[in-house]
Amino acid sequence: MMNSLRKHWPEYLMEAAELGIFMVSACSVVALLEYPGSPVHQFLPNPVLRRVLTGIAMGLTAICIVYSPWGKQSGAHFNPAFTLTFFRLGKIHAADALFYILFQFVGGIAGVVLTLWLVGSPIRHPSVNYVATVPGPYGLAAAFGGELLISFLLMTVVLKVSNHPKLARFTGLFAGGLVATYISIESQLSGMSMNPARTFASAFPGQLWTGWWIYFTAPLLGMLSAAQVYLWKQGKAGINCAKLHHQNNKRCIFCEHQHRKEIEAEPAAAKAAISL
């Protein structure tokens, strides 16, 4: 484990920074659009329009992170549910998955705390509410179902596109487009999280734990289900890498892991052949 930390600490820090940046963007955009004292809020009285604009802003944020130098190197997960799903698929070493998740949580909290320190009271205002993801007016069941569905669809799209030879380089655009769409439409049900660390990052400083269990279970169940369906159809050979953008010259710790697995499997395969 410590060997992984020594070798891959840059990727871990990148994952922390990526979710931190996402949370700074989320807090800033929502405060700008929803805080009653904001001139932008006063200029745009239509809540549907403000929600769509929030979706577009966060979708673009996700796209920029995926195609940034850090995103190209770490794989741009910034989501424990993503990381655990790729671990289930055998594409991430256990130590890397553990540190990715730890740093994602730390980075998310740091992003909210930093924005709170810079912006202050608008982040605490009930209309912004630390950009917390809490169940909407339709209740806990609707929030759970919404999170489950959008997480399943996101992982399905990511797996299909990232493993398509001609479409793989556009994976970040597909993912960002879904984020924008979900915030515009689904956020009324659950607040649109798909990400346990993103939810925890808002809940911890604001102590807003309403329905927290939904955001720790539904995204993971949805993504794991999507991965299982993909495995049934394509098999493990149909999954190349855990990066959202792989067409670059940055090092890939996931390919290193895969290469080590193949080397370790060779002696076992040779012994099995000899015994036959």
Contacts in CASP RR format, 6 or more apart in sequence:
PFRMAT RR
TARGET T0000
AUTHOR 0000-0000-0000
METHOD contacts of the structure
MODEL  1
MMNSLRKHWPEYLMEAAELGIFMVSACSVVALLEYPGSPVHQFLPNPVLR
RVLTGIAMGLTAICIVYSPWGKQSGAHFNPAFTLTFFRLGKIHAADALFY
ILFQFVGGIAGVVLTLWLVGSPIRHPSVNYVATVPGPYGLAAAFGGELLI
SFLLMTVVLKVSNHPKLARFTGLFAGGLVATYISIESQLSGMSMNPARTF
ASAFPGQLWTGWWIYFTAPLLGMLSAAQVYLWKQGKAGINCAKLHHQNNK
RCIFCEHQHRKEIEAEPAAAKAAISL
1 95 0 8 1.000
1 98 0 8 1.000
3 95 0 8 1.000
4 93 0 8 1.000
4 95 0 8 1.000
4 96 0 8 1.000
4 99 0 8 1.000
5 12 0 8 1.000
5 95 0 8 1.000
5 99 0 8 1.000
7 253 0 8 1.000
8 96 0 8 1.000
8 99 0 8 1.000
8 253 0 8 1.000
10 73 0 8 1.000
11 73 0 8 1.000
11 74 0 8 1.000
11 75 0 8 1.000
11 96 0 8 1.000
11 100 0 8 1.000
11 253 0 8 1.000
12 74 0 8 1.000
12 99 0 8 1.000
12 100 0 8 1.000
12 102 0 8 1.000
12 103 0 8 1.000
13 103 0 8 1.000
14 70 0 8 1.000
14 71 0 8 1.000
14 73 0 8 1.000
14 74 0 8 1.000
15 74 0 8 1.000
15 77 0 8 1.000
15 78 0 8 1.000
15 100 0 8 1.000
15 103 0 8 1.000
15 104 0 8 1.000
15 107 0 8 1.000
16 103 0 8 1.000
16 104 0 8 1.000
16 106 0 8 1.000
16 107 0 8 1.000
16 108 0 8 1.000
16 110 0 8 1.000
17 70 0 8 1.000
17 107 0 8 1.000
18 65 0 8 1.000
18 68 0 8 1.000
18 70 0 8 1.000
18 71 0 8 1.000
18 74 0 8 1.000
18 76 0 8 1.000
18 78 0 8 1.000
19 78 0 8 1.000
19 79 0 8 1.000
19 104 0 8 1.000
19 107 0 8 1.000
19 108 0 8 1.000
19 111 0 8 1.000
19 195 0 8 1.000
19 197 0 8 1.000
19 198 0 8 1.000
19 201 0 8 1.000
20 78 0 8 1.000
20 107 0 8 1.000
20 108 0 8 1.000
20 110 0 8 1.000
20 111 0 8 1.000
20 114 0 8 1.000
20 201 0 8 1.000
21 61 0 8 1.000
21 65 0 8 1.000
21 111 0 8 1.000
22 58 0 8 1.000
22 61 0 8 1.000
22 62 0 8 1.000
22 65 0 8 1.000
22 78 0 8 1.000
22 108 0 8 1.000
22 198 0 8 1.000
23 107 0 8 1.000
23 108 0 8 1.000
23 111 0 8 1.000
23 112 0 8 1.000
23 115 0 8 1.000
23 131 0 8 1.000
23 198 0 8 1.000
23 201 0 8 1.000
23 202 0 8 1.000
24 111 0 8 1.000
24 114 0 8 1.000
24 115 0 8 1.000
25 57 0 8 1.000
25 58 0 8 1.000
25 61 0 8 1.000
26 58 0 8 1.000
26 61 0 8 1.000
26 131 0 8 1.000
26 198 0 8 1.000
27 111 0 8 1.000
27 112 0 8 1.000
27 115 0 8 1.000
27 116 0 8 1.000
27 119 0 8 1.000
27 123 0 8 1.000
27 128 0 8 1.000
27 130 0 8 1.000
27 131 0 8 1.000
28 115 0 8 1.000
28 119 0 8 1.000
29 54 0 8 1.000
29 57 0 8 1.000
29 58 0 8 1.000
30 54 0 8 1.000
30 128 0 8 1.000
30 131 0 8 1.000
31 38 0 8 1.000
31 115 0 8 1.000
31 119 0 8 1.000
31 122 0 8 1.000
31 123 0 8 1.000
31 125 0 8 1.000
31 128 0 8 1.000
32 38 0 8 1.000
32 40 0 8 1.000
32 41 0 8 1.000
33 40 0 8 1.000
33 41 0 8 1.000
33 44 0 8 1.000
33 50 0 8 1.000
33 53 0 8 1.000
33 54 0 8 1.000
34 41 0 8 1.000
34 50 0 8 1.000
34 127 0 8 1.000
34 128 0 8 1.000
35 41 0 8 1.000
35 122 0 8 1.000
35 125 0 8 1.000
35 127 0 8 1.000
35 128 0 8 1.000
36 42 0 8 1.000
36 125 0 8 1.000
36 127 0 8 1.000
37 122 0 8 1.000
38 122 0 8 1.000
41 50 0 8 1.000
44 50 0 8 1.000
44 53 0 8 1.000
51 183 0 8 1.000
51 184 0 8 1.000
51 187 0 8 1.000
52 184 0 8 1.000
54 183 0 8 1.000
54 184 0 8 1.000
55 179 0 8 1.000
55 180 0 8 1.000
55 181 0 8 1.000
55 183 0 8 1.000
55 184 0 8 1.000
56 180 0 8 1.000
56 184 0 8 1.000
58 179 0 8 1.000
58 180 0 8 1.000
58 183 0 8 1.000
59 176 0 8 1.000
59 177 0 8 1.000
59 179 0 8 1.000
59 180 0 8 1.000
59 183 0 8 1.000
60 176 0 8 1.000
60 180 0 8 1.000
62 172 0 8 1.000
62 175 0 8 1.000
62 176 0 8 1.000
62 177 0 8 1.000
62 179 0 8 1.000
63 172 0 8 1.000
63 173 0 8 1.000
63 175 0 8 1.000
63 176 0 8 1.000
63 177 0 8 1.000
65 71 0 8 1.000
65 76 0 8 1.000
65 78 0 8 1.000
66 72 0 8 1.000
66 75 0 8 1.000
66 76 0 8 1.000
66 171 0 8 1.000
66 172 0 8 1.000
66 175 0 8 1.000
66 176 0 8 1.000
66 244 0 8 1.000
66 245 0 8 1.000
67 172 0 8 1.000
67 245 0 8 1.000
68 76 0 8 1.000
69 250 0 8 1.000
70 76 0 8 1.000
71 244 0 8 1.000
71 245 0 8 1.000
72 243 0 8 1.000
72 245 0 8 1.000
72 248 0 8 1.000
72 250 0 8 1.000
73 248 0 8 1.000
73 250 0 8 1.000
73 251 0 8 1.000
73 252 0 8 1.000
74 100 0 8 1.000
75 242 0 8 1.000
75 243 0 8 1.000
75 244 0 8 1.000
75 245 0 8 1.000
75 254 0 8 1.000
76 172 0 8 1.000
76 243 0 8 1.000
76 244 0 8 1.000
76 245 0 8 1.000
77 83 0 8 1.000
77 86 0 8 1.000
77 100 0 8 1.000
77 104 0 8 1.000
77 242 0 8 1.000
77 244 0 8 1.000
78 104 0 8 1.000
78 195 0 8 1.000
78 197 0 8 1.000
79 104 0 8 1.000
79 194 0 8 1.000
79 195 0 8 1.000
79 196 0 8 1.000
79 197 0 8 1.000
79 198 0 8 1.000
79 219 0 8 1.000
80 100 0 8 1.000
80 101 0 8 1.000
80 104 0 8 1.000
80 105 0 8 1.000
80 195 0 8 1.000
80 196 0 8 1.000
80 197 0 8 1.000
80 220 0 8 1.000
81 151 0 8 1.000
81 194 0 8 1.000
81 195 0 8 1.000
81 196 0 8 1.000
81 219 0 8 1.000
81 220 0 8 1.000
81 222 0 8 1.000
81 223 0 8 1.000
82 155 0 8 1.000
82 223 0 8 1.000
83 92 0 8 1.000
83 97 0 8 1.000
83 100 0 8 1.000
83 101 0 8 1.000
83 104 0 8 1.000
83 242 0 8 1.000
84 97 0 8 1.000
84 101 0 8 1.000
84 220 0 8 1.000
84 223 0 8 1.000
84 224 0 8 1.000
85 155 0 8 1.000
85 220 0 8 1.000
85 223 0 8 1.000
85 224 0 8 1.000
85 226 0 8 1.000
85 227 0 8 1.000
86 92 0 8 1.000
86 97 0 8 1.000
86 242 0 8 1.000
86 254 0 8 1.000
87 94 0 8 1.000
87 97 0 8 1.000
88 224 0 8 1.000
88 227 0 8 1.000
89 227 0 8 1.000
89 231 0 8 1.000
89 236 0 8 1.000
89 239 0 8 1.000
89 242 0 8 1.000
90 236 0 8 1.000
91 239 0 8 1.000
91 241 0 8 1.000
91 242 0 8 1.000
91 254 0 8 1.000
91 257 0 8 1.000
91 258 0 8 1.000
92 100 0 8 1.000
92 242 0 8 1.000
92 254 0 8 1.000
92 257 0 8 1.000
93 253 0 8 1.000
93 257 0 8 1.000
96 253 0 8 1.000
96 254 0 8 1.000
96 257 0 8 1.000
101 197 0 8 1.000
104 197 0 8 1.000
105 197 0 8 1.000
105 200 0 8 1.000
105 201 0 8 1.000
107 197 0 8 1.000
107 201 0 8 1.000
108 197 0 8 1.000
108 198 0 8 1.000
108 200 0 8 1.000
108 201 0 8 1.000
109 200 0 8 1.000
109 201 0 8 1.000
109 204 0 8 1.000
109 205 0 8 1.000
111 201 0 8 1.000
112 123 0 8 1.000
112 130 0 8 1.000
112 131 0 8 1.000
112 201 0 8 1.000
112 202 0 8 1.000
112 204 0 8 1.000
112 205 0 8 1.000
113 205 0 8 1.000
115 123 0 8 1.000
116 123 0 8 1.000
116 124 0 8 1.000
116 130 0 8 1.000
116 205 0 8 1.000
122 128 0 8 1.000
123 130 0 8 1.000
123 131 0 8 1.000
124 130 0 8 1.000
124 206 0 8 1.000
129 202 0 8 1.000
129 208 0 8 1.000
130 202 0 8 1.000
130 203 0 8 1.000
130 205 0 8 1.000
130 206 0 8 1.000
130 208 0 8 1.000
131 202 0 8 1.000
132 199 0 8 1.000
132 202 0 8 1.000
132 203 0 8 1.000
132 206 0 8 1.000
132 208 0 8 1.000
132 210 0 8 1.000
133 190 0 8 1.000
133 191 0 8 1.000
133 192 0 8 1.000
133 193 0 8 1.000
133 198 0 8 1.000
133 199 0 8 1.000
133 202 0 8 1.000
133 215 0 8 1.000
134 143 0 8 1.000
134 191 0 8 1.000
134 208 0 8 1.000
134 210 0 8 1.000
134 211 0 8 1.000
135 142 0 8 1.000
135 143 0 8 1.000
135 189 0 8 1.000
135 190 0 8 1.000
135 191 0 8 1.000
135 210 0 8 1.000
135 211 0 8 1.000
135 214 0 8 1.000
136 142 0 8 1.000
136 143 0 8 1.000
136 188 0 8 1.000
136 189 0 8 1.000
136 190 0 8 1.000
136 191 0 8 1.000
137 188 0 8 1.000
138 188 0 8 1.000
138 189 0 8 1.000
140 211 0 8 1.000
140 214 0 8 1.000
142 189 0 8 1.000
142 190 0 8 1.000
143 189 0 8 1.000
143 190 0 8 1.000
143 191 0 8 1.000
143 211 0 8 1.000
143 214 0 8 1.000
143 218 0 8 1.000
144 190 0 8 1.000
144 214 0 8 1.000
144 217 0 8 1.000
144 218 0 8 1.000
145 189 0 8 1.000
145 190 0 8 1.000
145 218 0 8 1.000
146 186 0 8 1.000
146 189 0 8 1.000
146 190 0 8 1.000
146 218 0 8 1.000
147 190 0 8 1.000
147 193 0 8 1.000
147 194 0 8 1.000
147 214 0 8 1.000
147 215 0 8 1.000
147 218 0 8 1.000
147 219 0 8 1.000
148 218 0 8 1.000
148 219 0 8 1.000
148 221 0 8 1.000
148 222 0 8 1.000
149 186 0 8 1.000
149 222 0 8 1.000
150 178 0 8 1.000
150 182 0 8 1.000
150 186 0 8 1.000
150 192 0 8 1.000
150 194 0 8 1.000
151 194 0 8 1.000
151 218 0 8 1.000
151 219 0 8 1.000
151 220 0 8 1.000
151 221 0 8 1.000
151 222 0 8 1.000
151 223 0 8 1.000
151 226 0 8 1.000
152 222 0 8 1.000
152 223 0 8 1.000
152 225 0 8 1.000
152 226 0 8 1.000
153 178 0 8 1.000
153 226 0 8 1.000
154 175 0 8 1.000
154 178 0 8 1.000
154 182 0 8 1.000
154 194 0 8 1.000
154 223 0 8 1.000
154 226 0 8 1.000
155 222 0 8 1.000
155 223 0 8 1.000
155 226 0 8 1.000
155 227 0 8 1.000
156 226 0 8 1.000
156 229 0 8 1.000
156 230 0 8 1.000
157 174 0 8 1.000
157 175 0 8 1.000
157 178 0 8 1.000
158 171 0 8 1.000
158 174 0 8 1.000
158 175 0 8 1.000
158 244 0 8 1.000
159 226 0 8 1.000
159 227 0 8 1.000
159 230 0 8 1.000
159 239 0 8 1.000
160 230 0 8 1.000
161 167 0 8 1.000
161 168 0 8 1.000
161 170 0 8 1.000
161 171 0 8 1.000
161 174 0 8 1.000
162 168 0 8 1.000
162 171 0 8 1.000
162 240 0 8 1.000
162 241 0 8 1.000
162 243 0 8 1.000
162 244 0 8 1.000
162 246 0 8 1.000
163 234 0 8 1.000
163 238 0 8 1.000
163 239 0 8 1.000
163 240 0 8 1.000
167 174 0 8 1.000
168 240 0 8 1.000
168 246 0 8 1.000
168 247 0 8 1.000
169 245 0 8 1.000
169 247 0 8 1.000
171 244 0 8 1.000
171 245 0 8 1.000
172 244 0 8 1.000
172 245 0 8 1.000
175 244 0 8 1.000
182 192 0 8 1.000
182 194 0 8 1.000
183 192 0 8 1.000
186 192 0 8 1.000
190 214 0 8 1.000
190 215 0 8 1.000
193 199 0 8 1.000
193 215 0 8 1.000
193 219 0 8 1.000
194 219 0 8 1.000
195 215 0 8 1.000
195 219 0 8 1.000
196 215 0 8 1.000
196 216 0 8 1.000
196 219 0 8 1.000
196 220 0 8 1.000
199 212 0 8 1.000
199 215 0 8 1.000
199 216 0 8 1.000
200 212 0 8 1.000
202 208 0 8 1.000
203 209 0 8 1.000
203 212 0 8 1.000
230 239 0 8 1.000
231 239 0 8 1.000
240 246 0 8 1.000
241 252 0 8 1.000
241 254 0 8 1.000
241 255 0 8 1.000
241 258 0 8 1.000
242 254 0 8 1.000
243 252 0 8 1.000
243 254 0 8 1.000
246 252 0 8 1.000
END
